[in-house]
Amino acid sequence: MVGSGGAGKSTFARKLGERSGLPVLHLDGLFWKPGWAATPHDAWVALQRELAAGDRWIMDGNFGSTLEVRLARADKVIVLEPPRLVCIARAARRVLGNLGSAVQAEGCAERFDAEFFKWIWRFPRDSRPRLEAVIDQHRDHLEVVRLRSRRAVRRYLQDVAR
């Protein structure tokens, strides 16, 4: 599942995993090392290939540099697309509610990061076109589900068979 920061990917993935019984892989928790140190690119690509080789999974996160690896193996991609002001508000609520706590990844204390909020604001212009281009490359085997509201998310989760 992909979408802007603050779109609700992690929460949705967790709930979808509970309802479907599929294992959930939160990519932020795998990518970031203590102190917000990034996994080196080659190691990240190798891990993505290993994770995507599994038969059944739910992966939550963007990571555009490895999206191709995941979508090549996926049968469905869920794109969460709430309005960007909703994403900004959710991200701000997460930061303020968890300041100093490791929420996204072990050893990575939640903090205000202006670049993250700038990325959220610019997501429709800067990141969505690249995301859509990779999705388009896999349309022959990939079901694309777009959820634009909290109501759409609730309905989708209600329809998932346990």
KOLDRENNU-804433 format. One record per residue: x, y, z of N, C-alpha, C, CB in turn; residue in three letters. Coordinates in nm, 2 decimals. Glycine has a CB too. Layout:
> X / Y / Z / X / Y / Z / X / Y / Z / X / Y / Z / ALA
...
% end
This chain:
> 0.08 / -0.12 / 0.00 / 0.00 / 0.00 / 0.00 / 0.09 / 0.12 / 0.00 / -0.10 / 0.00 / 0.12 / MET
> 0.04 / 0.22 / -0.08 / 0.12 / 0.34 / -0.09 / 0.04 / 0.46 / -0.08 / 0.19 / 0.34 / -0.23 / VAL
> 0.10 / 0.58 / -0.06 / 0.03 / 0.70 / -0.05 / 0.12 / 0.80 / 0.03 / -0.10 / 0.69 / 0.03 / GLY
> 0.08 / 0.92 / 0.04 / 0.15 / 1.03 / 0.10 / 0.17 / 0.99 / 0.25 / 0.08 / 1.16 / 0.09 / SER
> 0.27 / 1.06 / 0.31 / 0.29 / 1.05 / 0.45 / 0.16 / 1.10 / 0.52 / 0.41 / 1.13 / 0.50 / GLY
> 0.11 / 1.04 / 0.62 / -0.01 / 1.08 / 0.69 / -0.14 / 1.03 / 0.62 / -0.01 / 1.23 / 0.70 / GLY
> -0.12 / 0.95 / 0.52 / -0.24 / 0.90 / 0.45 / -0.31 / 0.79 / 0.53 / -0.20 / 0.85 / 0.31 / ALA
> -0.24 / 0.73 / 0.62 / -0.30 / 0.63 / 0.70 / -0.25 / 0.49 / 0.66 / -0.45 / 0.63 / 0.70 / GLY
> -0.14 / 0.48 / 0.59 / -0.09 / 0.35 / 0.54 / -0.07 / 0.25 / 0.65 / 0.03 / 0.37 / 0.46 / LYS
> 0.00 / 0.29 / 0.75 / 0.04 / 0.19 / 0.86 / -0.08 / 0.14 / 0.93 / 0.14 / 0.25 / 0.96 / SER
> -0.17 / 0.23 / 0.97 / -0.29 / 0.19 / 1.04 / -0.38 / 0.10 / 0.95 / -0.37 / 0.31 / 1.08 / THR
> -0.40 / 0.14 / 0.83 / -0.48 / 0.06 / 0.74 / -0.41 / -0.08 / 0.71 / -0.49 / 0.13 / 0.60 / PHE
> -0.28 / -0.08 / 0.70 / -0.21 / -0.21 / 0.68 / -0.23 / -0.30 / 0.80 / -0.06 / -0.19 / 0.65 / ALA
> -0.22 / -0.25 / 0.92 / -0.24 / -0.33 / 1.04 / -0.38 / -0.39 / 1.04 / -0.21 / -0.25 / 1.16 / ARG
> -0.48 / -0.30 / 1.02 / -0.62 / -0.35 / 1.02 / -0.65 / -0.45 / 0.91 / -0.72 / -0.23 / 1.01 / LYS
> -0.59 / -0.43 / 0.79 / -0.61 / -0.52 / 0.68 / -0.55 / -0.65 / 0.71 / -0.55 / -0.46 / 0.55 / LEU
> -0.43 / -0.65 / 0.77 / -0.36 / -0.77 / 0.81 / -0.44 / -0.85 / 0.91 / -0.23 / -0.74 / 0.87 / GLY
> -0.50 / -0.78 / 1.01 / -0.59 / -0.85 / 1.11 / -0.71 / -0.91 / 1.05 / -0.63 / -0.75 / 1.22 / GLU
> -0.77 / -0.85 / 0.95 / -0.89 / -0.90 / 0.89 / -0.86 / -1.01 / 0.79 / -0.97 / -0.79 / 0.82 / ARG
> -0.75 / -1.00 / 0.72 / -0.72 / -1.09 / 0.61 / -0.63 / -1.21 / 0.66 / -0.65 / -1.02 / 0.50 / SER
> -0.56 / -1.19 / 0.77 / -0.47 / -1.30 / 0.81 / -0.34 / -1.29 / 0.74 / -0.53 / -1.43 / 0.80 / GLY
> -0.31 / -1.20 / 0.66 / -0.19 / -1.19 / 0.58 / -0.08 / -1.12 / 0.67 / -0.20 / -1.11 / 0.45 / LEU
> 0.04 / -1.16 / 0.65 / 0.15 / -1.09 / 0.73 / 0.17 / -0.95 / 0.68 / 0.28 / -1.17 / 0.72 / PRO
> 0.19 / -0.85 / 0.77 / 0.21 / -0.71 / 0.74 / 0.36 / -0.67 / 0.76 / 0.12 / -0.62 / 0.82 / VAL
> 0.41 / -0.61 / 0.66 / 0.55 / -0.57 / 0.66 / 0.55 / -0.41 / 0.65 / 0.64 / -0.63 / 0.55 / LEU
> 0.59 / -0.35 / 0.76 / 0.59 / -0.20 / 0.77 / 0.73 / -0.16 / 0.72 / 0.56 / -0.15 / 0.91 / HIS
> 0.74 / -0.11 / 0.61 / 0.87 / -0.08 / 0.55 / 0.95 / 0.03 / 0.62 / 0.85 / -0.03 / 0.41 / LEU
> 0.89 / 0.13 / 0.69 / 0.96 / 0.22 / 0.77 / 1.04 / 0.15 / 0.88 / 0.87 / 0.33 / 0.83 / ASP
> 0.98 / 0.06 / 0.94 / 1.04 / -0.02 / 1.05 / 1.16 / -0.10 / 1.01 / 0.94 / -0.10 / 1.12 / GLY
> 1.16 / -0.14 / 0.88 / 1.27 / -0.22 / 0.83 / 1.38 / -0.13 / 0.77 / 1.22 / -0.31 / 0.72 / LEU
> 1.34 / -0.01 / 0.71 / 1.44 / 0.07 / 0.65 / 1.52 / 0.16 / 0.74 / 1.37 / 0.17 / 0.55 / PHE
> 1.46 / 0.21 / 0.85 / 1.52 / 0.31 / 0.94 / 1.59 / 0.23 / 1.05 / 1.43 / 0.41 / 0.99 / TRP
> 1.72 / 0.26 / 1.07 / 1.80 / 0.21 / 1.18 / 1.80 / 0.32 / 1.29 / 1.94 / 0.17 / 1.14 / LYS
> 1.84 / 0.28 / 1.42 / 1.84 / 0.37 / 1.53 / 1.91 / 0.51 / 1.49 / 1.91 / 0.31 / 1.65 / PRO
> 1.84 / 0.61 / 1.54 / 1.89 / 0.75 / 1.51 / 1.85 / 0.79 / 1.37 / 2.04 / 0.75 / 1.52 / GLY
> 1.76 / 0.73 / 1.31 / 1.71 / 0.76 / 1.17 / 1.82 / 0.74 / 1.07 / 1.66 / 0.91 / 1.17 / TRP
> 1.90 / 0.64 / 1.08 / 2.00 / 0.61 / 0.98 / 1.93 / 0.52 / 0.88 / 2.12 / 0.54 / 1.05 / ALA
> 1.95 / 0.56 / 0.75 / 1.89 / 0.49 / 0.64 / 1.97 / 0.36 / 0.61 / 1.88 / 0.57 / 0.52 / ALA
> 1.90 / 0.26 / 0.57 / 1.96 / 0.13 / 0.52 / 2.03 / 0.17 / 0.39 / 1.86 / 0.02 / 0.50 / THR
> 2.15 / 0.12 / 0.37 / 2.22 / 0.15 / 0.24 / 2.14 / 0.09 / 0.12 / 2.36 / 0.08 / 0.24 / PRO
> 2.14 / 0.17 / 0.01 / 2.05 / 0.14 / -0.11 / 2.06 / -0.01 / -0.15 / 2.08 / 0.23 / -0.22 / HIS
> 2.18 / -0.06 / -0.17 / 2.20 / -0.20 / -0.22 / 2.14 / -0.30 / -0.13 / 2.35 / -0.23 / -0.24 / ASP
> 2.16 / -0.28 / 0.00 / 2.10 / -0.37 / 0.10 / 1.95 / -0.36 / 0.10 / 2.16 / -0.34 / 0.24 / ALA
> 1.90 / -0.24 / 0.08 / 1.75 / -0.22 / 0.08 / 1.69 / -0.29 / -0.04 / 1.72 / -0.06 / 0.08 / TRP
> 1.75 / -0.27 / -0.15 / 1.70 / -0.34 / -0.27 / 1.70 / -0.49 / -0.25 / 1.78 / -0.30 / -0.40 / VAL
> 1.81 / -0.55 / -0.20 / 1.82 / -0.69 / -0.17 / 1.71 / -0.74 / -0.07 / 1.96 / -0.73 / -0.12 / ALA
> 1.69 / -0.66 / 0.03 / 1.58 / -0.69 / 0.13 / 1.45 / -0.69 / 0.06 / 1.59 / -0.60 / 0.25 / LEU
> 1.42 / -0.59 / -0.02 / 1.29 / -0.58 / -0.09 / 1.27 / -0.70 / -0.18 / 1.29 / -0.45 / -0.17 / GLN
> 1.37 / -0.74 / -0.25 / 1.36 / -0.86 / -0.33 / 1.33 / -0.99 / -0.24 / 1.49 / -0.89 / -0.41 / ARG
> 1.39 / -1.00 / -0.13 / 1.37 / -1.11 / -0.04 / 1.23 / -1.11 / 0.01 / 1.47 / -1.11 / 0.07 / GLU
> 1.18 / -0.99 / 0.06 / 1.05 / -0.98 / 0.11 / 0.94 / -1.00 / 0.01 / 1.03 / -0.84 / 0.17 / LEU
> 0.96 / -0.95 / -0.11 / 0.86 / -0.96 / -0.22 / 0.86 / -1.10 / -0.27 / 0.89 / -0.86 / -0.33 / ALA
> 0.96 / -1.18 / -0.25 / 0.96 / -1.32 / -0.30 / 0.86 / -1.41 / -0.22 / 1.10 / -1.38 / -0.28 / ALA
> 0.81 / -1.36 / -0.11 / 0.71 / -1.44 / -0.03 / 0.58 / -1.45 / -0.11 / 0.69 / -1.37 / 0.10 / GLY
> 0.51 / -1.56 / -0.08 / 0.38 / -1.58 / -0.15 / 0.27 / -1.48 / -0.12 / 0.33 / -1.72 / -0.11 / ASP
> 0.26 / -1.44 / 0.01 / 0.15 / -1.36 / 0.05 / 0.20 / -1.26 / 0.15 / 0.03 / -1.44 / 0.11 / ARG
> 0.17 / -1.13 / 0.13 / 0.21 / -1.03 / 0.22 / 0.13 / -0.90 / 0.19 / 0.36 / -1.00 / 0.20 / TRP
> 0.14 / -0.81 / 0.29 / 0.09 / -0.68 / 0.28 / 0.21 / -0.59 / 0.32 / -0.03 / -0.64 / 0.38 / ILE
> 0.25 / -0.50 / 0.22 / 0.36 / -0.41 / 0.25 / 0.31 / -0.27 / 0.26 / 0.48 / -0.42 / 0.15 / MET
> 0.35 / -0.20 / 0.36 / 0.31 / -0.06 / 0.38 / 0.43 / 0.03 / 0.37 / 0.24 / -0.05 / 0.52 / ASP
> 0.42 / 0.12 / 0.27 / 0.53 / 0.22 / 0.25 / 0.55 / 0.25 / 0.11 / 0.65 / 0.17 / 0.31 / GLY
> 0.61 / 0.37 / 0.08 / 0.63 / 0.41 / -0.05 / 0.77 / 0.36 / -0.10 / 0.63 / 0.56 / -0.06 / ASN
> 0.88 / 0.43 / -0.06 / 1.01 / 0.39 / -0.10 / 1.02 / 0.37 / -0.25 / 1.06 / 0.27 / -0.03 / PHE
> 1.01 / 0.48 / -0.32 / 1.00 / 0.48 / -0.47 / 1.11 / 0.41 / -0.54 / 1.00 / 0.62 / -0.52 / GLY
> 1.23 / 0.41 / -0.47 / 1.34 / 0.34 / -0.54 / 1.33 / 0.19 / -0.55 / 1.47 / 0.38 / -0.47 / SER
> 1.24 / 0.13 / -0.47 / 1.22 / -0.01 / -0.47 / 1.07 / -0.05 / -0.50 / 1.26 / -0.07 / -0.33 / THR
> 0.99 / 0.05 / -0.53 / 0.85 / 0.02 / -0.56 / 0.84 / -0.08 / -0.68 / 0.78 / 0.15 / -0.60 / LEU
> 0.92 / -0.07 / -0.78 / 0.92 / -0.16 / -0.89 / 0.94 / -0.30 / -0.85 / 1.03 / -0.12 / -0.99 / GLU
> 1.03 / -0.33 / -0.75 / 1.05 / -0.46 / -0.70 / 0.92 / -0.52 / -0.64 / 1.16 / -0.46 / -0.59 / VAL
> 0.85 / -0.44 / -0.56 / 0.73 / -0.49 / -0.49 / 0.62 / -0.50 / -0.59 / 0.69 / -0.39 / -0.39 / ARG
> 0.60 / -0.41 / -0.68 / 0.48 / -0.42 / -0.77 / 0.50 / -0.53 / -0.87 / 0.46 / -0.28 / -0.84 / LEU
> 0.62 / -0.56 / -0.91 / 0.64 / -0.67 / -1.00 / 0.59 / -0.80 / -0.94 / 0.79 / -0.69 / -1.03 / ALA
> 0.59 / -0.82 / -0.81 / 0.54 / -0.94 / -0.74 / 0.40 / -0.93 / -0.69 / 0.64 / -0.97 / -0.63 / ARG
> 0.35 / -0.81 / -0.68 / 0.22 / -0.79 / -0.62 / 0.10 / -0.82 / -0.71 / 0.20 / -0.64 / -0.57 / ALA
> -0.01 / -0.86 / -0.66 / -0.13 / -0.87 / -0.74 / -0.23 / -0.76 / -0.72 / -0.20 / -1.01 / -0.71 / ASP
> -0.20 / -0.68 / -0.62 / -0.29 / -0.56 / -0.59 / -0.21 / -0.45 / -0.52 / -0.41 / -0.60 / -0.50 / LYS
> -0.24 / -0.33 / -0.56 / -0.18 / -0.22 / -0.49 / -0.29 / -0.13 / -0.44 / -0.08 / -0.14 / -0.58 / VAL
> -0.29 / -0.09 / -0.32 / -0.39 / 0.00 / -0.26 / -0.32 / 0.13 / -0.24 / -0.45 / -0.06 / -0.12 / ILE
> -0.38 / 0.23 / -0.31 / -0.33 / 0.37 / -0.31 / -0.43 / 0.45 / -0.22 / -0.32 / 0.43 / -0.45 / VAL
> -0.37 / 0.50 / -0.10 / -0.45 / 0.58 / -0.01 / -0.43 / 0.72 / -0.06 / -0.41 / 0.56 / 0.14 / LEU
> -0.54 / 0.79 / -0.09 / -0.53 / 0.93 / -0.14 / -0.62 / 1.03 / -0.07 / -0.57 / 0.92 / -0.29 / GLU
> -0.61 / 1.04 / 0.06 / -0.69 / 1.15 / 0.12 / -0.63 / 1.29 / 0.08 / -0.69 / 1.13 / 0.28 / PRO
> -0.71 / 1.39 / 0.10 / -0.66 / 1.53 / 0.07 / -0.53 / 1.56 / 0.15 / -0.77 / 1.63 / 0.10 / PRO
> -0.45 / 1.64 / 0.09 / -0.32 / 1.66 / 0.15 / -0.33 / 1.73 / 0.29 / -0.23 / 1.74 / 0.06 / ARG
> -0.43 / 1.82 / 0.30 / -0.45 / 1.88 / 0.44 / -0.48 / 1.78 / 0.54 / -0.56 / 1.99 / 0.43 / LEU
> -0.56 / 1.67 / 0.50 / -0.58 / 1.56 / 0.60 / -0.45 / 1.49 / 0.63 / -0.69 / 1.46 / 0.54 / VAL
> -0.37 / 1.47 / 0.53 / -0.24 / 1.40 / 0.56 / -0.15 / 1.49 / 0.65 / -0.17 / 1.38 / 0.42 / CYS
> -0.15 / 1.62 / 0.62 / -0.07 / 1.71 / 0.71 / -0.12 / 1.70 / 0.85 / -0.07 / 1.85 / 0.65 / ILE
> -0.25 / 1.71 / 0.87 / -0.31 / 1.71 / 1.00 / -0.28 / 1.58 / 1.07 / -0.46 / 1.73 / 1.00 / ALA
> -0.29 / 1.47 / 1.00 / -0.26 / 1.34 / 1.07 / -0.12 / 1.33 / 1.11 / -0.30 / 1.22 / 0.97 / ARG
> -0.03 / 1.37 / 1.02 / 0.12 / 1.36 / 1.05 / 0.15 / 1.45 / 1.17 / 0.20 / 1.40 / 0.93 / ALA
> 0.09 / 1.57 / 1.17 / 0.12 / 1.66 / 1.29 / 0.06 / 1.60 / 1.41 / 0.05 / 1.80 / 1.26 / ALA
> -0.05 / 1.54 / 1.41 / -0.11 / 1.47 / 1.53 / -0.02 / 1.36 / 1.57 / -0.25 / 1.42 / 1.50 / ARG
> 0.03 / 1.28 / 1.48 / 0.12 / 1.17 / 1.52 / 0.25 / 1.23 / 1.58 / 0.16 / 1.09 / 1.39 / ARG
> 0.31 / 1.33 / 1.52 / 0.43 / 1.39 / 1.58 / 0.41 / 1.44 / 1.72 / 0.49 / 1.50 / 1.49 / VAL
> 0.30 / 1.52 / 1.73 / 0.27 / 1.58 / 1.86 / 0.23 / 1.48 / 1.97 / 0.16 / 1.69 / 1.85 / LEU
> 0.16 / 1.38 / 1.93 / 0.12 / 1.28 / 2.02 / 0.22 / 1.18 / 2.06 / 0.00 / 1.20 / 1.97 / GLY
> 0.33 / 1.17 / 1.98 / 0.43 / 1.07 / 2.01 / 0.57 / 1.13 / 2.02 / 0.43 / 0.97 / 1.90 / ASN
> 0.59 / 1.26 / 2.03 / 0.72 / 1.32 / 2.04 / 0.81 / 1.25 / 2.13 / 0.70 / 1.47 / 2.08 / LEU
> 0.92 / 1.21 / 2.08 / 1.03 / 1.14 / 2.16 / 1.01 / 0.99 / 2.17 / 1.02 / 1.20 / 2.30 / GLY
> 0.90 / 0.94 / 2.12 / 0.88 / 0.79 / 2.12 / 0.91 / 0.73 / 1.99 / 0.73 / 0.76 / 2.16 / SER
> 0.96 / 0.61 / 1.99 / 0.99 / 0.54 / 1.86 / 0.86 / 0.48 / 1.81 / 1.10 / 0.43 / 1.89 / ALA
> 0.80 / 0.54 / 1.71 / 0.67 / 0.49 / 1.66 / 0.69 / 0.42 / 1.52 / 0.57 / 0.61 / 1.64 / VAL
> 0.77 / 0.49 / 1.44 / 0.79 / 0.44 / 1.30 / 0.89 / 0.33 / 1.29 / 0.83 / 0.55 / 1.21 / GLN
> 1.00 / 0.34 / 1.37 / 1.10 / 0.24 / 1.37 / 1.18 / 0.24 / 1.51 / 1.20 / 0.26 / 1.26 / ALA
> 1.23 / 0.12 / 1.54 / 1.30 / 0.10 / 1.67 / 1.42 / 0.20 / 1.67 / 1.35 / -0.04 / 1.68 / GLU
> 1.43 / 0.27 / 1.78 / 1.54 / 0.36 / 1.80 / 1.53 / 0.50 / 1.72 / 1.67 / 0.30 / 1.76 / GLY
> 1.41 / 0.52 / 1.67 / 1.39 / 0.64 / 1.59 / 1.28 / 0.73 / 1.66 / 1.35 / 0.61 / 1.44 / CYS
> 1.32 / 0.81 / 1.74 / 1.23 / 0.90 / 1.82 / 1.15 / 0.99 / 1.73 / 1.30 / 0.98 / 1.93 / ALA
> 1.02 / 0.99 / 1.75 / 0.94 / 1.08 / 1.67 / 0.98 / 1.23 / 1.69 / 0.78 / 1.06 / 1.71 / GLU
> 0.99 / 1.30 / 1.59 / 1.03 / 1.44 / 1.60 / 0.97 / 1.52 / 1.48 / 1.19 / 1.45 / 1.59 / ARG
> 0.97 / 1.65 / 1.50 / 0.92 / 1.74 / 1.39 / 1.03 / 1.75 / 1.29 / 0.88 / 1.88 / 1.44 / PHE
> 0.99 / 1.72 / 1.16 / 1.09 / 1.72 / 1.05 / 1.02 / 1.81 / 0.94 / 1.13 / 1.58 / 1.00 / ASP
> 1.07 / 1.93 / 0.92 / 1.01 / 2.02 / 0.82 / 1.01 / 1.96 / 0.68 / 1.08 / 2.15 / 0.82 / ALA
> 1.12 / 1.89 / 0.65 / 1.13 / 1.83 / 0.52 / 1.02 / 1.72 / 0.49 / 1.27 / 1.76 / 0.50 / GLU
> 0.99 / 1.65 / 0.60 / 0.88 / 1.55 / 0.59 / 0.75 / 1.61 / 0.55 / 0.87 / 1.47 / 0.72 / PHE
> 0.72 / 1.72 / 0.62 / 0.59 / 1.80 / 0.60 / 0.59 / 1.86 / 0.46 / 0.57 / 1.90 / 0.71 / PHE
> 0.71 / 1.91 / 0.42 / 0.72 / 1.96 / 0.28 / 0.70 / 1.85 / 0.18 / 0.86 / 2.02 / 0.26 / LYS
> 0.75 / 1.73 / 0.20 / 0.73 / 1.62 / 0.11 / 0.58 / 1.58 / 0.11 / 0.81 / 1.49 / 0.16 / TRP
> 0.51 / 1.58 / 0.22 / 0.37 / 1.56 / 0.22 / 0.29 / 1.66 / 0.13 / 0.31 / 1.56 / 0.36 / ILE
> 0.33 / 1.79 / 0.16 / 0.26 / 1.89 / 0.08 / 0.28 / 1.88 / -0.07 / 0.30 / 2.03 / 0.13 / TRP
> 0.40 / 1.84 / -0.11 / 0.44 / 1.84 / -0.25 / 0.42 / 1.70 / -0.31 / 0.59 / 1.87 / -0.26 / ARG
> 0.37 / 1.60 / -0.23 / 0.35 / 1.47 / -0.28 / 0.27 / 1.46 / -0.41 / 0.27 / 1.39 / -0.17 / PHE
> 0.15 / 1.53 / -0.42 / 0.08 / 1.52 / -0.55 / 0.15 / 1.57 / -0.67 / -0.05 / 1.61 / -0.53 / PRO
> 0.24 / 1.66 / -0.65 / 0.32 / 1.71 / -0.77 / 0.45 / 1.64 / -0.79 / 0.35 / 1.86 / -0.75 / ARG
> 0.52 / 1.61 / -0.68 / 0.65 / 1.55 / -0.70 / 0.65 / 1.40 / -0.69 / 0.74 / 1.60 / -0.59 / ASP
> 0.58 / 1.33 / -0.61 / 0.59 / 1.19 / -0.59 / 0.48 / 1.11 / -0.66 / 0.58 / 1.15 / -0.45 / SER
> 0.36 / 1.16 / -0.67 / 0.25 / 1.09 / -0.73 / 0.27 / 1.05 / -0.88 / 0.12 / 1.16 / -0.72 / ARG
> 0.33 / 1.14 / -0.96 / 0.35 / 1.11 / -1.10 / 0.45 / 0.99 / -1.11 / 0.41 / 1.22 / -1.17 / PRO
> 0.55 / 0.98 / -1.03 / 0.64 / 0.87 / -1.04 / 0.57 / 0.74 / -0.99 / 0.77 / 0.89 / -0.95 / ARG
> 0.49 / 0.75 / -0.89 / 0.42 / 0.64 / -0.84 / 0.32 / 0.58 / -0.94 / 0.33 / 0.68 / -0.71 / LEU
> 0.25 / 0.67 / -1.01 / 0.16 / 0.63 / -1.11 / 0.23 / 0.57 / -1.23 / 0.08 / 0.75 / -1.16 / GLU
> 0.35 / 0.62 / -1.26 / 0.43 / 0.56 / -1.38 / 0.46 / 0.42 / -1.35 / 0.55 / 0.65 / -1.40 / ALA
> 0.51 / 0.39 / -1.22 / 0.54 / 0.25 / -1.19 / 0.42 / 0.16 / -1.19 / 0.61 / 0.25 / -1.05 / VAL
> 0.31 / 0.21 / -1.13 / 0.18 / 0.14 / -1.14 / 0.14 / 0.11 / -1.28 / 0.07 / 0.22 / -1.06 / ILE
> 0.15 / 0.20 / -1.37 / 0.11 / 0.18 / -1.51 / 0.20 / 0.07 / -1.57 / 0.13 / 0.31 / -1.59 / ASP
> 0.32 / 0.06 / -1.53 / 0.41 / -0.05 / -1.59 / 0.36 / -0.19 / -1.56 / 0.55 / -0.03 / -1.54 / GLN
> 0.27 / -0.20 / -1.45 / 0.23 / -0.33 / -1.40 / 0.08 / -0.35 / -1.41 / 0.27 / -0.35 / -1.26 / HIS
> 0.01 / -0.27 / -1.49 / -0.13 / -0.28 / -1.50 / -0.18 / -0.41 / -1.56 / -0.19 / -0.17 / -1.59 / ARG
> -0.10 / -0.49 / -1.63 / -0.14 / -0.61 / -1.69 / -0.16 / -0.72 / -1.58 / -0.03 / -0.66 / -1.78 / ASP
> -0.10 / -0.71 / -1.46 / -0.12 / -0.81 / -1.36 / -0.16 / -0.75 / -1.23 / 0.01 / -0.89 / -1.34 / HIS
> -0.18 / -0.62 / -1.22 / -0.20 / -0.55 / -1.09 / -0.34 / -0.49 / -1.08 / -0.09 / -0.45 / -1.07 / LEU
> -0.41 / -0.53 / -0.98 / -0.54 / -0.46 / -0.95 / -0.50 / -0.33 / -0.87 / -0.64 / -0.56 / -0.87 / GLU
> -0.56 / -0.22 / -0.91 / -0.53 / -0.10 / -0.84 / -0.66 / -0.05 / -0.77 / -0.49 / 0.01 / -0.94 / VAL
> -0.65 / -0.03 / -0.64 / -0.76 / 0.01 / -0.55 / -0.72 / 0.15 / -0.50 / -0.79 / -0.09 / -0.44 / VAL
> -0.81 / 0.24 / -0.52 / -0.78 / 0.38 / -0.47 / -0.89 / 0.41 / -0.36 / -0.79 / 0.48 / -0.59 / ARG
> -0.84 / 0.45 / -0.25 / -0.92 / 0.49 / -0.14 / -0.89 / 0.63 / -0.10 / -0.90 / 0.39 / -0.01 / LEU
> -1.00 / 0.72 / -0.12 / -0.98 / 0.86 / -0.10 / -1.04 / 0.92 / 0.02 / -1.04 / 0.93 / -0.22 / ARG
> -1.10 / 0.84 / 0.10 / -1.17 / 0.89 / 0.22 / -1.17 / 0.79 / 0.33 / -1.31 / 0.94 / 0.19 / SER
> -1.19 / 0.84 / 0.45 / -1.20 / 0.75 / 0.57 / -1.32 / 0.65 / 0.55 / -1.22 / 0.83 / 0.70 / ARG
> -1.43 / 0.70 / 0.49 / -1.54 / 0.61 / 0.46 / -1.51 / 0.50 / 0.37 / -1.66 / 0.70 / 0.41 / ARG
> -1.43 / 0.53 / 0.26 / -1.39 / 0.43 / 0.16 / -1.30 / 0.33 / 0.23 / -1.32 / 0.50 / 0.04 / ALA
> -1.22 / 0.37 / 0.32 / -1.13 / 0.28 / 0.39 / -1.21 / 0.18 / 0.48 / -1.03 / 0.35 / 0.48 / VAL
> -1.31 / 0.24 / 0.55 / -1.40 / 0.16 / 0.64 / -1.47 / 0.05 / 0.55 / -1.50 / 0.24 / 0.71 / ARG
> -1.53 / 0.10 / 0.44 / -1.60 / 0.00 / 0.35 / -1.51 / -0.11 / 0.30 / -1.66 / 0.08 / 0.24 / ARG
> -1.39 / -0.07 / 0.26 / -1.30 / -0.17 / 0.21 / -1.27 / -0.28 / 0.31 / -1.17 / -0.10 / 0.16 / TYR
> -1.24 / -0.23 / 0.43 / -1.21 / -0.32 / 0.54 / -1.33 / -0.41 / 0.58 / -1.16 / -0.24 / 0.67 / LEU
> -1.45 / -0.36 / 0.57 / -1.57 / -0.44 / 0.60 / -1.59 / -0.54 / 0.50 / -1.69 / -0.35 / 0.60 / GLN
> -1.54 / -0.52 / 0.37 / -1.56 / -0.62 / 0.27 / -1.46 / -0.73 / 0.27 / -1.56 / -0.55 / 0.13 / ASP
> -1.35 / -0.71 / 0.34 / -1.24 / -0.81 / 0.34 / -1.29 / -0.93 / 0.42 / -1.11 / -0.75 / 0.41 / VAL
> -1.28 / -1.05 / 0.36 / -1.32 / -1.17 / 0.43 / -1.22 / -1.21 / 0.53 / -1.34 / -1.29 / 0.33 / ALA
> -1.26 / -1.25 / 0.64 / -1.17 / -1.30 / 0.75 / -1.11 / -1.43 / 0.72 / -1.24 / -1.30 / 0.88 / ARG
% end
